């Protein structure tokens, strides 16, 4: 600890010990504790206590009966734990009887302060830090802490209860790590008394009839098996396994969720050889005993396991598929297997789960769809994957939600009534359908998929979120639709679909609901980006009203829509898909006017999103050498930088730097690759083109823009500018022709202006700059230093422990002054 | 208690309830779908319509070719449109005591009932219902009378001939009872029989029953009715809505504890959600106008149009349609727009509060002020000089058989740039369009029906728990086109009783009690004896006096004083049967004493 802090510490301890001076801000206490942790991790705690006796005084002081705030008491308990983590310091505190007084019966445990959850939590966390060595175990045994922890497992505060469980696991594994004389016995009877006590408690809880106790025991075991992988855990599992299995005999199975967690954590534990412990049998048994909702999670977990018997995987997959099989069964037009599950086709349990209540039905279906969606991209997903029936199920669900399916059976009609208009199932099914597009399906089913998607896109009743999902799923299916071999264009079916889709999109772009217009535009942008170059798509799009409507949405009242329209128009224009104006006498004037319109948005729009979108479009245009830009690139860049430089939104300014970077690279070549195998261009760039390039950069006033940005009050902008100028300096470092003595009067005046800018006075412009002057200024600047400063977090100056201590004292001091003022 | 069902149309009901000595007609809706069988009445001479070929029978006989014309494979009657009246033969309508009107759409047959059946009773309705109902009738009469038609077809109605006609003429019901439109004089006379009522006002009918209108949330002044006696309660729910549009919200609580709930006027398009449809309406309107096309909205002059204008008011700026003119053409357009603003007490809370601000409740006033919405009585006159395209026109009649809409259909039908958007759910849009085929203009069907759907009904029934539900037969099974949609029917326990046109239902409900009052002096004389804790009994000897359906127990006349012989005789003549009544015995018999007395008396 540095001397300054040591000096401040006594005063701070005095403040903390004074109940009349409450600590208002408890984040300070957290920071203080963090600081002590770093100190004790680096050095001896004992030394720290000896050098700063005020700390022990504080700990002694909190034990006195007084109205100390529960925060300070909790802090002191945790601090004690941090110190006592080192065995010598532990002994030192033991000698002073401090530890039993803080953590034993005599401490806050019995007092009024114990009612505050924060004190109980501090007590647990203190013990958690302290329990690092065998002496601590003896201490815990002596002061009866373990029994208290047992009772805290059922604490009314969830944080306390959960911490108590974790502390038990920690103590168990600590005691099993044992003293120095070697690894513990693998016979449970020979385990240390502390471990035996905890295991005994767990056994007792598992035998209990009260679900909360069973849950606590299961949670402790789950944490144990997921964190400890030592051989003793296998002994523990063998010993407890019958008790866990016995839970399955109860109806309903108690604490099913925790049981699933435990079984999965045991199955994942590398310390256990699953086959020998009857785990697979238990898992199979559990799958069949739990309700479909509870079993779904377990089934997913089992299917994610790397090595697992095939039969169990098959059973788990069947459980997962059951709800969907049930849906297919209920809606099947004729008898016969639905194709999803052969043996357990009509599982009455699942049907019973699905049909009685809307909430249960919707919950189970959404959960099943989400689980299957997670499973699909995994390498260990079941094989063969029932793609066709799953597609069928997703389509059927979507039809049922719309009321467009025509179920033949009573169960189907009931299901239809439950699902009708259910947005949750619609969203889940559309997501799932989109994910299924990774695989293909039988052509007639794919036709049905497109039909149902179109139905959703068309329906006036589709909610905006459902519609967005429908657009996303449609795009994914369009991406996966088959292509004519050797040709990247869309196939004839897809084109046919597109012709039906575009009128729908047209209507959606006119929707009164802005979310719908927005998702429509996003969808258009995605499609154009993907197929904008293909004849079939271009033809269909140009024949529709979509491009013209998109252009009108540039003036939408909703800023998000304007932003999406800007992006969409940028994309359309890049692909040459903007509609030419009606009159033949203005060839290309629409294109011109789009540039003008975007510049207008950039300089006048009151919202940030459309302006940011414009900058992104412009950057992309510059990168792609868009026809409008190529005509007079310098004028374009100059105009954009001028407007962007004055923008109030830092993201627009940062995007301006991105555009400047693209221009710079086009002028000077890309930055040198860091890839060791890349072909390195000649180091010395030819002087002639470099001069011209720099002159061009000067003409567009790129330097003025970049220098201004360098002193921007928003750090990301300044960082970006710094990187850009460093790149420029690296590019020009090797050029000899531009070496110029830096004592030129121009250089001096520019540097002086920059000094003023740095100080915050950016009123004065730099004026026309010569390349030589710029380079000289660049060389003279400490850009690396600036980059280092910018890389520091903004509070790096204020983050020292000294400043923390000062702050804490100052807060109290101010409180004191106010108190004086009152009199 | 009986219910006579005079109309089979679920949303245009006309039923008669006989309840305690009163005969109450519930609504008198007019089924106008019959007009779809007729050719449109063009306001401006239409060469296309006048040159349609006459229709001839399969055997070539062409004696009907003057009456029936053929257009794109459909046959239409070339005559003044006629309406299908409620059943008039099922019950003598002159015995109807009162008519209760629930909303302005359900009173269109009123002149036929009040003017031609010998009806002498009173009609009850709220003020907006009467005023807007008058506008609807006025518009209807105006539409029909301003296009006089020389011929009136009647030959085709002959039963033997009708059998030979193609569908749907062949299947049209009771064509012989179809009537031409009433006159303005009849309208005025009918409306003069209406007595205005306010929500929750209690109206005594002959002392026997009490009727009360309740807000139903569907339209300005629309009401449900409670018909109750002291021990029985019948609720009549007709055209109610739970959506927050412009009218006062529906009063559900007062419908509780009904013995019978008569449920009519549910949404006609249960699968179309009104919010989605309004969105669809706006999108299609914008799409057409942006393409340079015109939009035609066939509509009634009141009701949903207020909501549509309000939606458009919010939408046009965002859709960049500020410079597109909106025209509202109806003989009653002006009155309708103005009436809506003055019925503040009948509006929803949100709009009521606007009355205290310097702005009118409906934003269409602002649309008119800024010249975005213009209204005209007819397309003749000012309109023709102001008319500018592309534009949006709201005009009637939604059947497309008469009114200014006929002209716009003829004018715009040939261009695929134009769109007709159907928002009124009363007429099948395909049938409405049949005489305009072939048609190039786009047709969009966005029916906006804010009345209760089946989900709302099942919630309502759970909430108000009537003992019995009576409804049109259409509501007791899913629609024929969607037979699997079990959710599209009324589901209640016990199952709802259904009715159809010309049916008489005995309501499953017996009257058990009648309220009787006791005169104070009689009540004073009672000596109650407690027979169980909290229950006392007293014997009453009194005379039951009944007048105007009210029953009163009066003290029995005093026994005549034994005086002169002659007088005594007179007195006994005056009040027959007025012997002095011995007090009646009650309670348990003291057995021993009884036996002793018996022995004493007999022996």
Interface residues (C-beta under 8 A of the other chain):
Chain A: X403 X405 X406 X407 X408 X412 X413 X414 X416 X417 X420 X459 X460 X461 X462 X506 X507 X508 X510 X511 X512 X513 X514 X516 X545 X548 X549 X552 X555 X556 X557 X558
Chain B: X271 X272 X273 X276 X277 X278 X279 X280 X282 X283 X284 X286 X287 X290 X291 X311 X314 X315 X317 X318 X319 X320 X446 X482 X484 X485 X486 X487
